[in-house]
Every structure is written in structure tokens, then in C-alpha cells.
Amino acid sequence: MNQEQLSRTLKRMTHEIIERNANLNDIVLIGILKKGYPIAQMLKENLKRFADIDVPCFPLDIHPYRDDIYPKNPADLQGLDIHQKSVILVDDVLFTGRSVRAAMDALNDHGRPNQIQLAILIDRGHRELPIRADYIGKNIPTSQQERILVNLQDGSVFIVENE
């Protein structure tokens, strides 16, 4: 994937979001740190351009909610109001589903949204939890011995062998 393909993919995902959500005023974009948040910001800009709507966009640090890190300290999402909103959770790569589960746990500490949708740039498979994305930029099947590297600066996506 190069910069042009990344841009095209995010535009397509934005149009899918517009088509699937009757009330765009209720959308809140939440990007999982580190790479999900810049993608969420790109989707926010596309929504502004294509639907003339400025939706809230927040970063989410899921580390306190991971099931392999203790003790747990709630994520700080100052100003976040997700009660009765349609939250679109955004990340770069969907693999086992554990990051998404941690993000949903974090969101539950900040209210009860009407729904949570998932937007993923790359779905590589190998789920350990029953999680599926609503918006997928690209499906890239991989082996367990491979990793996906996403570089948002130049729009590149690489498959590399684990070391």
C-alpha cells in the first residue's frame, strides 16, 4: 500500500460510514493510540469534506485495560461524552481482537453508547476473540509468524517475518 492507496482506502471507508449512519451528528471517533488515532483524525477530516460535519475525535490509551498489564488505571478521556452516541473505534491492524476488547472496556468506563462500530485499516485475521470490524480498509491474510507494519507518514504497509 502506498500513500495514494491509503488515501483512497480511507475515503472509501468514510463513504461507508456516511452510508451506514443515519445521524452523523451522533458519531464520536475514538482512535486507539498510537496509530489508530491518526487514522481517526484522517476519517474526521474526510467526514468534514464529504458530509460537511465536524465530529468529535479522541485518542484512547488502552494499556491500563490490557489483560496482561496490572494494576489498572482508568483511561483519561477528558471531555468525552459517549452516552447515547455512535462510537466508531479506530485502529490500524486487527489481529487477535484483544486490543479492541481492551478499548471497549475503557469506553465502558465513560458511558453507555448506543452502539460501538469498529473501523480497521488492515484486517490480518487470526482472531482469538469474537470481534469483527464494521469498516475494513484492506484484508491481508498473514501467517502467525508474520507481522503487519503500517507507516502512516508515507502510507506504506509491509508484511515482515517475526524475529
Helices and strands as residue ranges (DSSP letters): H 3-20, G 24-26, E 27-32, H 36-51, E 57-60, G 63-65, E 86-94, H 98-108, E 115-123, E 135-139, E 146-151, E 156-161
